[in-house]
Amino acid sequence: MMAIFTTLNIYRDVASRSAAMNMAIDEALLKTATIPSIRFYRWDREALSFGYFGRFADAESCAAERDMVRRWTGGGIVFHGDDLTYSLVIPANDPLFAEPSMSIYERIHRALRDALGSAGERAELLAAAAVCDRRGRSVSAVTDRRYSQNACFTNPVRADVLMNGRKVAGAAQRRTRCGLLQQGSIQHVDLGNGLAERFASELCDAPVEKCLDDGTIEQAQEIAGQKYATTSWLRRR
């Protein structure tokens, strides 16, 4: 498959950060990135993130002592700690930004599928027809507490990545005038075999390693203090 981007910055954020800071750094990168950028990151303790439109009460019921945060992107409840978490920023000046959001979602997940395949893993993207079939045989993850554990990974949507019928990667997006942010989680696969590097190489033939600068961290700290770390943001719905 042809690479999606001609240039791509990679940020390997080796510092373990709070849930609020992880969300704030992603937003800061969206506001400042001038070329496509992907950030792989960790959590300073087990965490739970839930989508912008999600209900706080639904997330709280399965938090179980986790660091909890509301994302700026959509989607359901996702548990973090043992996953490979990434954020991909596509600035508005990049040609890919003009494509429909679902098209971008599919292209990114095809790259991830191919990265898994390069290590011998048999992964596939969920087709729209398969989504309807699976939903017809399941109960909503939000309304049935039996499925509340990692609800986003219980109910895959179109173009999510599956292995042996199980969802291993999903994501959510936010589009602004600055660009598009896709936040994704990869779970239930071998994460210690260079997956991040292979994923980045599928996105771009020659990705460039970068470090987060002090300005981005300072901006993120301000965003976290005003938004993601506040009770008003967490409980807004």
N, C-alpha and C positions, 0 to 999 in steps of 0.2 A: 504494500500500500504506500502511496506517495505521502511524504510527511505533510502534516497540516500547516506547519509554520516554517518560514525561512529563517527566522531568528527566534530564540527562546532563552530567557533567563531562568536559571534554576536556583532557588533558595533552599538550602538544606538547613532548616532551623533546628539546630541541635539542642538548643536550650529547651527545657521542659517549662511550659507556661500554663497559666491559669486558663480556664475556658473563656473568660471575658477577654483576656489579652489575645488569645488565638483568633477570636472573631474580630477584634479591633485591628490586628495586624492585617488580616485579609482585607478589611475595608480601607485601611490606609494604602495598601498596595493598589487597590482598585482606583483610588483617587490620584495616585502619583505615577503609576507605570506608563511608560511610553512605548514599550514593546511587549509582546506576550511574555508572561511570567508564570512559573509554577513554583509553589512553595510546598514542601513536605515538612510536616511538623509533628510534635509530640505534646503530651499533656502531663502536667506535674502531678496529677492523680487521676483516678478513674473519673470520667465525666459523662454527661448526657447533654446532647444538644437537641433542640426541637425547632421546627420551622416557624417562620415569622407569623403565619396565620394559625399556629397551633394553640391549644388551650393549656394554660399553665397547670390547671388541675390534673389534666391527663398525664403531663410529664412528671409532675410531683409524685403521683401515685406509684411510679416505678423508678424513682431516682435512687433510692437505697444508698444514701450517704455519698452520692456522687456529686461532683462539682457540676452545677446545672447552668445552662445558658440558652437564651433564645437567639437563634441565628437571624441574620438579615435576609437570608435566602429562604425559600419555601421548604416543603417536604415534611417528613414525619420525625418520629423520635429515633435517635441514633445513639448507641452506646460507644464510648471512646475509651481507649487505653491500650487495647491489644490490636487495634487496627492501624493501617497506614492511612493517615489523613493528608489530604492535599487541597490546595486552592489554586485554581487556574484563572488568571486575569487576562482578558483579551481587550486591549484598549480600543477606543472608538476609531482610531486611525488605521487599524488593521483590517484588511479585506474580509476576514472571516466574521467580523462583527456585524456585517450587513446581512448575513445569513439568518434564517429563522432559528429561534432558540433550540427547537427540537433537533434541527439538522446539526447544530453545534454539539449538542448532547450526544447524538449518535456518533459523530465523527471522533469525539474524544474517547468514547467508550469502545469504538472499534480499535483505536490505538492501544487501549488497555487490554482488550481481548488479544490482540496480536502480541503484546508484550508477555502475556501469560502463555500464549502458544509457543513463543520462542524458547520457553523452559519446559516444553512438553505437556503443559496443562491444556486440557480441552475445554475452552470457554466459548460461550455464545452470547449473542444479544437477544433479549426477549422481544419477540414480534408483537405487534398490536393485537393480533387475533389471539395470541396465547395469553395476553393480559386478561381479555374478556373471559376466556375459559377458566383461568385460575381464580378470578374473582367470583365466578359463578359457583365455585366449589369451596369458597372460604368466607369468613366473617370479618367485618371491618376491624382493623387493629386498634382503632380508637375506641370503638364501642364495646369490644369484648376484651376483658382483662386477661383472658387466657392468652391473647396474642399481644399483650402490651409490652412484653420484653423485646426490645429492639424492634419496635413496630415497623420502622421503615424497611428493615431487612426481612420482615415477614411477608409484606405485600409488595413485590416488585412491580415496577411500571415499565412501559415501553422503553426499550433500548438499555435497560439495566443489564449488567453482566452476570451470567449464570454459569455455574459448573455443576454438572450432574443434577440439574433441576433446582439447585439452591442458589439464591442470590449472593454474590460475593462483592459486588460493587454497585453503588448508587450515588446520586449526586443531586444537588439543587442549585438553582441559578438566581441571580439578581442582575437586571439590566438597567443601567443608568446612562446619562449622557457621557459619562467618562469612559464607560466600557461595560463589559460583561464579566461577572464573577461566577465561577462554578466551584462549589465546595463539595468535595467527594470523600467517601470512605471506602476502603478496601478491606474486606474481612474474610476469614475462613480459608485463607490461602497461605502458602509459605511466603512470608514477608522478608526473610533473611537471605534471599538468594539474588539480590540485585534487582528486584522488581522495580524500584523507583527509577533506577538508571535506565532500564529497558523501556519503561513507560515514557520517560523523557525523550529517549532516542527515537521512539515511534512517532512522537509529536514533532520532532525537529531533528534533522540529520546532524546538526552541530550545535547542540545546546551549550550555553555559557554559564559556568558556575559563578554565583554572586553571593555576597553576604548582605544581610540586612544592615542598613546604615543607621546611625544614631538618630537622624532626622525622622526616619520612618518609625522607629521605636518610640520616640517622643510623641509623635503624632498619634500613634496607637494608644499610648498611655492616656492621652487626653480623651480620645474617643471612648476608651473603656470606662474611664471615670464618669463620663457624661451619659453613657448609653448602656453598654453590655453588663457592667457591674452594678447597675442600679436596680432597685426593686421595681420601680415604675416600668422599666423595659421588660423585665422578666415576667411581670404579672399583668402586662397590658391587655391580655385576653384570658 
